[in-house]
Amino acid sequence: MVKVALFVRLEAKPGKEKEVEQFLLDGLPLVQAEPATTAWFGIRLGPSTFGIFDAFPDEAGREAHLAGKVAAALMAQAGDLFSAPPSIEKVDVLAAKLPG
């Protein structure tokens, strides 16, 4: 069961929307290697607004993800891809339906 999550909001710089989309697509194989990342979604909220939603069984899993390869790549490319620093919110999961 997942108990905690992250919601990351990303605003692409003008003209960088395709690169942000590709960044999210490229992130999937990295998080598939993270045993404590129960669910991970790269999402598009609008023409230049993107996001990541991921869920974890506990705080240790969330912290492991924040110290992992996707987070490092996100911060390394933030200045080039995004018009503002990524907004990373730690959230609690109240209810979830996941494949069993």
C-alpha positions in Angstrom: 0.0 0.0 0.0 1.2 3.5 -0.7 1.1 6.1 2.1 3.2 9.0 0.8 3.8 10.6 -2.6 5.4 13.5 -4.5 3.7 15.9 -6.8 6.2 17.8 -8.9 5.1 20.7 -11.1 7.3 21.6 -14.1 6.9 24.7 -16.3 8.8 24.3 -19.6 10.7 27.3 -21.0 9.2 28.5 -24.3 10.2 26.2 -27.0 11.4 23.4 -24.6 8.1 21.6 -24.4 9.2 18.6 -26.5 12.4 18.3 -24.5 10.5 18.2 -21.3 8.1 15.6 -22.7 11.2 13.5 -23.8 12.8 13.9 -20.3 9.7 12.4 -18.7 9.6 9.5 -21.2 13.3 8.9 -20.5 12.7 8.9 -16.8 10.4 5.8 -16.9 13.2 3.2 -17.2 15.1 4.8 -14.3 12.2 4.7 -11.9 11.3 1.1 -12.9 14.6 0.2 -11.3 13.5 1.7 -7.9 11.9 -1.0 -5.8 10.2 1.5 -3.4 8.6 3.6 -6.2 5.2 1.9 -6.3 3.7 4.2 -8.9 5.2 6.9 -11.1 3.4 9.1 -13.7 4.9 11.7 -16.0 2.0 14.0 -16.9 1.1 17.0 -19.1 -1.2 19.5 -17.4 -1.3 22.1 -20.2 0.7 23.3 -23.3 3.8 24.1 -21.3 3.0 22.7 -17.9 4.1 19.2 -16.9 4.3 17.2 -13.8 5.4 14.0 -12.0 3.3 12.1 -9.5 4.8 9.2 -7.8 3.8 7.2 -4.7 5.7 5.1 -2.1 4.9 2.8 0.7 6.8 4.9 3.3 9.0 7.9 3.9 12.2 5.8 3.3 11.0 5.0 -0.2 10.2 8.6 -0.9 13.6 9.8 0.3 15.4 7.1 -1.7 13.6 8.3 -4.8 14.5 11.9 -4.0 18.2 10.8 -3.8 17.9 8.7 -7.0 18.8 9.2 -10.7 15.6 10.8 -11.9 15.8 13.5 -9.2 19.5 14.1 -10.0 18.7 14.4 -13.7 15.8 16.8 -13.0 17.9 19.1 -11.0 20.8 18.9 -13.5 18.6 19.9 -16.4 16.3 22.4 -14.5 18.1 25.5 -15.7 17.9 24.5 -19.3 14.4 23.1 -19.5 12.3 25.0 -17.0 11.2 28.6 -16.6 11.1 28.2 -12.8 12.7 25.7 -10.4 10.6 22.5 -10.1 7.9 22.7 -7.4 8.3 19.5 -5.3 5.4 18.9 -2.9 5.5 16.0 -0.4 1.9 14.7 0.0 0.1 12.0 2.0 -1.9 9.4 0.1 -5.3 9.0 1.7 -6.7 6.4 -0.7 -5.4 4.5 -3.7 -6.3 1.8 -6.2 -3.3 0.0 -7.7 -3.0 -3.2 -9.6 -2.5 -6.1 -7.3 
